[in-house]
Amino acid sequence: MKVREITWEIACDRPNEIIIKGTGQGIPGSGNASVSVIVTTITLHEKLARNGEKEYSGIFEVEPIMVSHLNRVGQNFKITLNQQEGDVPPFREIIGCSMIGEPNTIMHFMASNVIPLDRQR
């Protein structure tokens, strides 16, 4: 028996628990400066592909005031979870992320991998 898909739905209790970090690479005028955006909720799907590899996709939500910052994040970013207490998912970072569609308060994304909680930075 194999689990084909797992979904985590995570909501923030406090600001800065989930943060998107990107450099704006490839965006004219961004200067490759680091940009951070605070996320209010995230849903992450982990799916087992036919070839046995894990695929990650999901949806995140930001406050309307943060949408303009998403324009500067770029298409290669990571999502960091800083949850300290309560129910904590078994990962601390979602890496190799890219947004699908135009920046909005609710965004779909794809990711290449997750960094487990027990792995060193």
N, C-alpha and C positions, 0 to 999 in steps of 0.2 A: 504494500500500500504506500502511495506517495501523496503528499499534500501538493496540489498543483498551484494554489494561490493563497497568499496570506495578505490581509489588509490591516493596516494600523491607522486608526483615526486619533489624532493628537490635537488637543486644544491647550492653549496657554492659560495658565492661571495668573502669571505675572509677565510684565514686559521683558523683552530680551531673552525669553526661553527658547525661541526658535528664530534664527537669523539667517538670512541669505547673504552670502559674501561673494562679490564678483569684482573683476577688474575693468570691465567695460571693453575688453579687447575686441577690436574690430569695429568699434563705434567711433565714427569721426568726431573729433573734438573731446573725446573722453579723457585723453591723456593717460590712459591706463591706471588712473587712481583707484584705489580700493573703495568700493561702495558697499554699504550694509543696509539691508532692509529688514524690518521687524515683521514677522509673520504671526498671524493670530491663530490659524488652524492649518493643519496639514493632513492629508490622507495619502498614504503610501501603499502601493500594491507591489508585492513581490510575487512574480509568476515564474514557474518552472517551464522553460521552453522545451520543445521536443528533443533538442540536442543535449538537454540536461543542464544548460546554463540558466542562471537566474536573470530575469529581466525586471527592471524597476520603472514604474511610472506613478503619477499621482496628480493631486490637485493641492495648491496652497492658496490661502486667502490672506490679503493684506488690507489694512485700513485705506480708505480712499486717498488720504493724504500721502501715502507711500507709493502710489501708482507712478508718479513722476520719477521716483528713484529707480523703479524697475527698468525704465528706459535706459539707465546708465549702467545697469548690472552687466549686460552682455549675455552672450549665449554659452558661456562656460563658467558655471558658478557652483558653489557648494552650499548645502543647507546644514547648519550646525544646531544641535539640540543641547541646550544648557540646563535641562531639567535636573533639579537637585532632590526633589522629594515627590512622593505620590507614585502613581504607576508610570514607570519609565520604560520606553521601548528598548529592545535589545541592541540598539545602535546609537551612535552619538553624532555621526555625520552621514550625509547623503552626498556623494561626490559625482563629478562629471555630469552635472545637470544642464539641461537646456529647456527654455520655455517654448511652448507650442502656442502660436498665435500672438496677437498684439497685447502689450501689457494692459492689464485690467485688475480689478480687485480680486477676481477669482481666476487663477491661472493653472493650466495643465502643464505638466513637465515630464520629461524623460530623464533617467539617471543611469549612470553606468555601474555604480556599486554603492554599498554602504560600508561604513567602518564600524565594527562591533564595539560595544562598550568596553570589553576587556582588552582591546588592542591598544598599545601605546601610541601616542601621537608622533 
